[in-house]
Amino acid sequence: MATAEGQTSPKSSDDTPAQETTPHEKTPHEKTPHEKTWHGIVLQTLKRNDIRLVPYVPDRVLTTLIRNLHNDPFFTTFPAAREEEAVGIVSGAWMGGMRGAVLMQTSGFATLANVLASLAMPYQIPLIMFVSERGTLGEFNYGQSLVCRTMRPVLDSLAMEHHTATRIDEFEFIVDRSIRQAITTQAPVALILSPLLTGGKVFDK
Amino acid sequence: MNTHASPPARNTKVMNRFDLTSRLIAKLKNEEAVIGGIGNTNFDLWAAGHRPQNFYMLGSMGLAFPIALGVALAQPDRRVFALEGDGSLLMQLGSLTTIATLAPKNLTMVVMDNGVYQITGAQPTPAAAVADIVAIAAGCGISDSAWAADEDDFERLIDRSLSASWPTLIGVRIDDKPGTGTTRRDPVQIRERFMHGLGVREPL
């Protein structure tokens, strides 16, 4: 998988926290693959694809990613009141020439069927969604596990591209390729962040 | 005991959506973007004369302001107008807080308020008898929110917004007439031509 990452992302060695320093200043330790985090990969891959606008409705799992996006002046990132609203914002921004992506959790995705079917799909807008997956692999709230079961059938009913990311060694490949495909084919994509990748939310408060 | 609240007292003239939309369009000289919300709002935008900088929503009720916010963020040097119905806005009141927080200097919102879902049979909205859209907007942080008293006042408020450096919202009371035209329902062409109009793309 390291080979695959190298093929899709020649600059992947820049994906460490020390990316602002020149390459000779990096120690081998900083470049070891096991130090990569899923949220670091999301941030760097968004940046590499010039995706600057990132509205979100938060999830506990997304906390570090959201904080790091706020701390990076490259990004315009802010909370929206509803996921549907965030989809409208990035759709307008894309038509105006600015790329965006939306962060949400499973229950937020469940509010989106109307906007996907009436805006993103028919207008051919490359909507990029990151969905933190609640409701499986240790869920403690029955309602969350039920709503999770609606997600993939909705995606499949619209024939929307979606991938469930479970492994850190595949993650950059999936994110980078999916973003490029969404933009070049003008079709939405949902990247589902499994608890296998993120650790999920396992405490009951 | 209080089963029916009295309608809020108003001193605003009941105007017409198509007339107001035409007055707005006549003022646009700098390729300003205009986002028309679902139904009659974009039908009247279409009827006022198609421009490449117009975007017509054919679904996604309530998203005219969020879409306009996205355009405004992407192109901060272009003035962006959003036309939305009162029933549509009720579906996405939270977006007013997002807009107030981001405070784009180039966004003007117009709410066409007739108190009814005209296109589905003119049923009253839940807000019709009790709520004030402009007060809601101000409460959400859009401090430059105002009712237009009549057509001249509407034009004055539009003119003022053209040079504002903060988001503005204009409420207009309108009659219950249906839209004047019917938008050609071709989403891909609408989107592509809008992107040409915004200078994002060249035609094939």
Interface residues (C-beta under 8 A of the other chain):
Chain A: L53 P55 T76 F78 P79 A80 A81 R82 E84 E85 A86 V87 G88 I89 V90 S91 G92 A93 W94 M95 G96 G97 M98 G100 N114 V115 A117 S118 L119 P122 Y123 Q124 I125
Chain B: A33 I35 F55 M57 L58 G59 S60 M61 G62 L63 F65 P66 I67 A68 L69 G70 V71 A72 L73 A74 Q75 R78 Q92 L93 G94 S95 T97 T98 T101 L102 P187 V188 I190 R191 F194 M195 L198 G199 V200
